[in-house]
Amino acid sequence: MILSDKRILEEIEKGTIIIEPFKPECLGTNSYDVHLGKYLATYNDRVLDARKHNEIAHFEIGKEGFVLQPGTLYLGVTLEYTETHGHVPFLEGKSSTGRLGIDIHATAGKGDVGFCNTWTLEISVAQPVRVYAGMPIGQLIYFVVEGEIGTMYNSKGNAKYNRKTTRPVESMMWKNKF
């Protein structure tokens, strides 16, 4: 089941969901709107290798915005820092974002129980589009977990995305054994 607006507020009161900064006007009927942070990143190499550490270059979105181009993967970050201690968070694009031809995640829309960080976005566009820091970019939806949780994400020794950051984080695929 998906949490309603009232239930999201109850969980925030209990401390099982944390959203910083929290703005009541961003709370929807069954979701919470998140915004694009001020940092984007692109990979340094045009050809990426899943077995190597592909490094990225960060840059800041200026007041005039930044024009995203098709054919380039941009890593963005949410302005909001979140913690989820009893629910499974899903990040989805907003319909207004999609109608501009912006995809905000390639495959990583689901968080784990115990995820405590900003969200790195895998942004691609259908045509050139100017984006701005602070613009609405997506929405978080929270699902109820059935059963007891054995290991929270933030306590897993092999969790690759636990380091708190305000900047997008590159793929850590290279840390896997294959």
C-alpha positions in Angstrom: 0.0 0.0 0.0 1.0 3.6 -0.7 1.0 6.1 2.2 -1.5 8.9 2.1 -0.7 12.5 2.9 -1.9 12.2 6.5 0.0 9.0 6.9 3.2 10.5 5.6 2.8 13.3 8.1 2.2 10.8 10.9 5.4 8.9 9.9 7.4 12.2 9.9 6.1 12.9 13.4 7.3 9.5 14.5 10.7 10.0 12.8 10.4 7.0 10.5 10.4 9.4 7.5 12.7 12.5 7.4 12.6 15.1 4.7 14.9 18.1 5.0 13.9 20.7 4.1 10.2 19.8 4.6 7.6 22.2 3.1 3.9 21.4 3.7 3.0 22.8 0.2 5.1 20.0 -1.4 3.0 17.3 0.2 0.6 15.7 -2.3 -2.4 13.4 -1.7 0.0 10.4 -1.6 3.5 11.8 -2.5 6.0 14.4 -1.6 7.5 16.7 -4.3 11.3 16.9 -4.5 13.4 19.5 -6.3 16.5 19.7 -8.4 19.6 20.6 -6.4 22.2 23.0 -7.6 24.7 20.4 -8.8 24.8 18.4 -12.0 27.5 16.1 -13.2 28.6 14.3 -16.4 31.0 11.5 -16.9 34.5 12.4 -18.1 34.7 9.6 -20.6 32.2 9.2 -23.5 32.5 5.4 -23.3 31.8 4.0 -19.9 33.2 0.7 -18.6 31.1 -1.2 -16.0 34.3 -2.8 -14.5 36.1 0.5 -13.9 35.5 3.6 -11.8 34.0 6.0 -14.3 34.8 9.5 -12.9 32.5 12.5 -13.2 32.8 16.2 -13.3 30.5 18.3 -11.1 29.2 21.7 -12.0 26.8 24.2 -10.6 23.6 25.3 -12.3 23.7 29.1 -12.6 20.8 31.5 -12.0 20.2 31.4 -15.8 19.6 27.7 -15.6 21.4 25.0 -17.7 20.4 23.5 -21.1 20.4 19.7 -21.0 21.2 18.1 -24.3 19.9 14.8 -25.8 22.6 12.0 -26.0 24.2 12.9 -22.7 23.6 11.3 -19.3 23.4 13.9 -16.6 23.6 13.1 -12.9 21.5 15.4 -10.8 20.7 15.5 -7.1 17.6 16.3 -5.1 17.6 19.4 -3.0 16.0 17.3 -0.2 17.8 15.0 2.1 15.6 12.0 3.1 15.7 9.2 5.6 13.3 6.2 5.4 13.3 3.9 8.4 10.2 1.8 8.0 9.0 2.2 4.4 10.2 1.6 0.8 10.6 5.0 -0.9 10.0 5.2 -4.7 11.2 8.3 -6.7 9.1 9.0 -9.8 9.1 11.9 -12.2 6.4 14.5 -12.1 4.0 14.6 -15.1 5.1 18.2 -15.7 8.7 17.1 -15.9 7.9 14.2 -18.3 5.9 16.6 -20.5 9.1 18.6 -21.0 10.8 15.3 -22.2 12.9 14.9 -19.0 13.5 11.4 -17.6 14.8 11.6 -14.0 15.9 8.0 -13.5 17.0 5.3 -15.8 16.4 2.4 -13.5 17.0 3.4 -9.9 13.6 4.7 -8.8 13.4 2.5 -5.7 15.2 3.2 -2.4 15.9 0.7 0.4 14.5 0.9 3.9 17.3 2.7 5.8 18.4 4.8 2.8 19.5 8.2 4.3 20.8 10.7 1.7 19.9 12.9 -1.1 18.8 11.1 -4.3 21.1 11.0 -7.3 19.0 11.4 -10.5 20.0 9.8 -13.9 18.7 12.5 -16.2 18.2 12.3 -19.9 16.1 14.5 -22.2 14.3 14.0 -25.5 15.2 17.4 -26.8 17.2 20.4 -25.4 15.5 21.8 -22.3 16.6 24.4 -19.8 16.5 23.4 -16.1 16.9 25.4 -12.9 18.1 24.6 -9.4 15.1 24.4 -7.1 12.6 23.4 -9.8 10.2 20.5 -9.0 11.8 17.4 -10.5 10.1 14.4 -9.0 8.0 12.9 -6.2 8.6 10.4 -3.5 6.0 7.7 -2.8 6.2 5.6 0.3 5.2 1.9 0.4 4.4 -0.2 3.4 6.9 -3.0 4.1 5.4 -6.4 4.8 7.5 -8.4 7.4 10.4 -7.7 9.6 13.5 -6.0 8.1 16.7 -8.0 8.6 19.3 -5.4 7.6 18.6 -1.7 7.1 20.5 -0.2 4.1 22.3 2.3 6.3 23.8 -0.5 8.4 24.9 -2.7 5.5 28.7 -3.0 5.3 28.6 -3.3 1.5 26.2 -0.4 0.8 27.7 1.6 -2.0 25.7 4.8 -1.6 25.8 5.5 2.2 28.2 8.6 2.2 26.1 11.7 2.8 26.4 14.1 0.0 24.8 17.2 -1.6 26.3 16.3 -5.0 25.4 13.6 -7.6 27.2 10.3 -7.1 28.6 8.3 -10.0 28.0 4.6 -10.6 29.7 2.3 -8.1 29.1 -0.8 -10.3 32.9 -1.3 -10.4 32.7 -2.3 -6.7 30.7 -5.4 -7.6 32.5 -8.8 -8.2 31.8 -10.1 -11.7 
